[in-house]
């Protein structure tokens, strides 16, 4: 239980296996990072697929890892995933279904392409527990523009797969009953191309985004760790979530 790495016919599948909803704790994210490092160096791999085992992709990062004694390590390990993804030579495809929320949504949206089943629910609900999603703050405005990104992140709203497609957050939406067949079609198409040409093309596309991401994420991390996590409301939001009660905001 944790992460499964499968390799076959030029395709590496990184499968999150932490039932029931594949919550990402520090150990699981560390395993994802190890898998990404392994496939990055594997010249036989042309495509990397990230998916969740069971009915859900991932309901997000474990709230228990947001506590004061763990949050710096959690952010370091979590953000390392995205540094590895942006440097990964192979194209990445997120294959998502069910709950794709919080850090799970960020992980999916950061992949180069996203295939969603009709059952998928996507969103960044962090604001409702006194936090914000650092990666989403960077990537969502670049995908869908500032106005709708502000709405999604500041309200913590959840969208279904068809709305996500309309907004441009996912590439395809397919019925649950032939989800595996449809997702494999795109993956096989990518795997059938010249691996070296695809890698060079991805690198060319990422030239601007790469430098932008690394500089901006450092500033976002500073706000998250040195300002947000020192507020009373961040502490209250996380405590309320764990205690299953409505938070009482102090606005400080």
Secondary structure, DSSP 8 states (H G I E B T S, - for coil): -EEEEEEETTEEEEEEE-TTTT-B-HHHHHHHHHHHHHHHT-TT--EEEEEESSS-SB--B-GGGGSTTTHHHHHHHHHHHHHHHHH-SSEEEEEE-SEEEHHHHHHHHHSSEEEEETT-EEE-GGGGGT---HHHHHHHHHHH-HHHHHHHHHHT-EEEHHHHHHHTS-SEEE-GGGHHHHHHHHHHHHHTS-HHHHHHHHHHHTHHHHHHHHHHHHHHHHHHHHTGGGSHHHHHHHHHHHHTS-------
